[in-house]
Amino acid sequence: MRTNQKILKDLKIDTKLKLAALWIVYMFLFIYTDYYKLFMPGVINDMMSGILEGIQLTQLSLLVFSIITIIPALMIFLSVTLTAKVNRWLNIIVGLLYLVIGIASLIGHTWAFWIFDCTMLILVAIIIVINSWKWPLDI
């Protein structure tokens, strides 16, 4: 006897879309981690006095922070639009860079949310690199 059951179809998702989605996740984690950091005692006072984590804020340091923050947003677009070969290598290189940034961000921090968020950033960066590395090649 046959019933009218609907069968779920598992569609194959293009690697470009997977990478774009992963960069969206990375970007949100990155931004929210910095946002929640504002709730840590003394952070806003330090920022208002021009200091962030012991670093004197200058135009150059803010430019560097801005570039580091904007790259994941750009990677969303680039992951969808670049050719597969360039896309693969760019995602591997940038993914590894942000893996290092995630690891470096853990240094000296003891707050549980920060350790958790940075661990998530590291895991997403690893997944980006793995998905890029395993990208099927057209032969």
C-alpha positions as CSV (number, residue, x, y, z in Angstrom):
1,M,0.0,0.0,0.0
2,R,1.4,3.3,-1.0
3,T,0.8,6.5,1.0
4,N,1.1,10.0,-0.1
5,Q,4.3,10.7,1.9
6,K,6.5,13.5,0.7
7,I,10.1,12.7,0.4
8,L,12.6,15.3,1.3
9,K,15.1,15.9,-1.5
10,D,18.6,16.8,-0.5
11,L,19.9,19.3,-3.0
12,K,23.6,19.7,-3.7
13,I,24.7,23.2,-2.7
14,D,27.3,24.9,-4.9
15,T,30.6,25.4,-3.2
16,K,30.5,29.1,-3.9
17,L,27.2,29.4,-2.0
18,K,28.5,27.4,0.9
19,L,31.6,29.6,1.2
20,A,29.5,32.8,1.0
21,A,27.2,31.5,3.8
22,L,30.2,30.6,5.9
23,W,31.6,34.1,5.5
24,I,28.3,35.5,6.5
25,V,28.4,33.4,9.7
26,Y,32.0,34.5,10.2
27,M,31.2,38.2,9.8
28,F,28.3,38.0,12.3
29,L,30.4,36.1,14.8
30,F,33.2,38.7,14.4
31,I,30.9,41.7,14.8
32,Y,28.9,40.3,17.7
33,T,32.0,39.2,19.6
34,D,33.3,42.8,19.4
35,Y,29.9,44.1,20.3
36,Y,29.6,42.0,23.4
37,K,33.1,43.0,24.4
38,L,31.7,46.6,24.9
39,F,29.8,45.2,28.0
40,M,33.1,44.2,29.7
41,P,34.0,46.6,32.5
42,G,36.3,49.4,31.5
43,V,36.3,48.8,27.8
44,I,34.2,51.8,26.8
45,N,36.2,54.1,29.1
46,D,39.4,52.9,27.6
47,M,38.0,53.4,24.1
48,M,36.9,56.9,25.0
49,S,40.4,57.7,26.2
50,G,41.8,56.3,22.9
51,I,43.0,52.9,24.1
52,L,41.9,49.5,23.0
53,E,43.4,46.4,24.7
54,G,46.5,48.5,25.6
55,I,46.9,49.8,22.1
56,Q,46.8,53.5,21.5
57,L,44.2,54.2,18.9
58,T,45.5,56.1,15.9
59,Q,44.2,56.6,12.4
60,L,46.5,53.8,11.3
61,S,45.3,51.3,13.9
62,L,41.7,52.1,13.2
63,L,42.3,51.7,9.5
64,V,43.9,48.3,10.2
65,F,40.9,47.3,12.4
66,S,38.5,48.5,9.6
67,I,40.3,46.4,6.9
68,I,40.3,43.3,9.2
69,T,36.6,43.7,9.8
70,I,35.6,44.5,6.2
71,I,37.4,41.6,4.5
72,P,34.9,38.9,5.6
73,A,32.1,41.1,4.2
74,L,33.9,41.3,0.9
75,M,34.5,37.6,0.9
76,I,30.7,37.0,0.8
77,F,30.5,38.8,-2.6
78,L,33.9,37.4,-3.9
79,S,33.0,33.9,-3.0
80,V,29.9,34.1,-5.3
81,T,31.5,36.0,-8.2
82,L,35.1,34.9,-8.7
83,T,36.1,32.1,-10.9
84,A,36.5,28.7,-9.2
85,K,40.3,28.6,-9.3
86,V,40.9,32.1,-7.9
87,N,38.0,31.7,-5.5
88,R,39.4,28.4,-4.1
89,W,42.9,29.9,-3.4
90,L,41.6,33.2,-2.1
91,N,39.3,31.4,0.4
92,I,42.1,29.1,1.5
93,I,44.5,32.1,2.0
94,V,42.0,34.4,3.7
95,G,40.5,31.5,5.7
96,L,44.0,30.7,7.0
97,L,44.6,34.4,7.8
98,Y,41.4,34.6,9.8
99,L,42.2,31.3,11.5
100,V,45.4,32.9,12.8
101,I,43.5,36.1,13.8
102,G,41.0,33.9,15.7
103,I,43.9,32.1,17.5
104,A,45.7,35.4,18.3
105,S,42.4,36.8,19.6
106,L,42.4,34.2,22.4
107,I,45.7,35.3,23.8
108,G,45.3,36.9,27.2
109,H,41.5,36.6,27.4
110,T,39.7,34.8,30.2
111,W,36.1,35.8,29.7
112,A,34.0,32.7,28.8
113,F,32.0,34.4,26.0
114,W,35.2,35.6,24.3
115,I,36.8,32.2,24.4
116,F,33.6,30.6,23.1
117,D,33.2,33.2,20.3
118,C,36.8,33.0,19.2
119,T,36.6,29.2,19.2
120,M,33.6,29.5,16.9
121,L,35.5,31.9,14.7
122,I,38.4,29.4,14.5
123,L,36.0,26.6,13.6
124,V,34.3,28.5,10.9
125,A,37.6,29.5,9.4
126,I,38.7,25.9,9.5
127,I,35.5,24.9,7.7
128,I,36.1,27.6,5.1
129,V,39.6,26.3,4.4
130,I,38.4,22.6,4.3
131,N,35.5,23.4,1.9
132,S,37.8,25.4,-0.3
133,W,40.5,22.7,-0.3
134,K,38.0,20.0,-1.2
135,W,36.4,22.0,-3.9
136,P,35.8,19.6,-6.8
137,L,38.0,20.3,-9.8
138,D,36.6,20.2,-13.3
139,I,38.8,17.9,-15.4
